[in-house]
Amino acid sequence: MLRTPAPFPQVGSYALTIHQDEITLARIQGRNGEDATISLPLFSGASGNRTVPLGELIDATPLSDDEASEWSALNQFDFGTSPPRAGTAKRVHWDRYRALTERDIQSPVLERLLDLAAGQTERRAA
C-alpha cells in the first residue's frame, strides 16, 4: 500500500467515492481525459477496477501549510449572505474557499480509510 500518495488527481493518488451507497476509499490507477480508472482497496474479492468521471471522486487530501494559510485568509473575506455571482472575482474566491473547506472536512475520513487499508495489507502479509 502506498503510504505517500501522489497529489490528487494524479495516478497513484487516493480519493473518496460512493460505492454501494457508502463512502469508501478509491485509488486512481489510470487517467483518460476527464475519466479515471479506480480500484477500491477496502473491498476484498473481485471488486475490480472501474472507470468513473473525475467529478465523482472527492478530493480529501489534507491541506498543505500554504493551503491552510490560504483558507485562513479566505475565511476572513466578506462573501455576504449568499454565494457571489458566477464570473466575478469574488466568486472565484468563494469557490476556492468552499473547495478547501470540503477537503479540510473530508481529510480525516480519507486518513482513517487509508489506515484501515494499511491494516488489511499487513494482515494479508502475516
Secondary structure, DSSP 8 states (H G I E B T S, - for coil): --SS---TTSTT-EEEEEETTEEEEEEEEEEETTEEEEE-TT--SS---EEEEGGGSB------HHHHHHHHHHHTS---SS---TTSHHHHHHHHHHHHHHHHHHHHHHHHHHHHHHHHHHHHH-
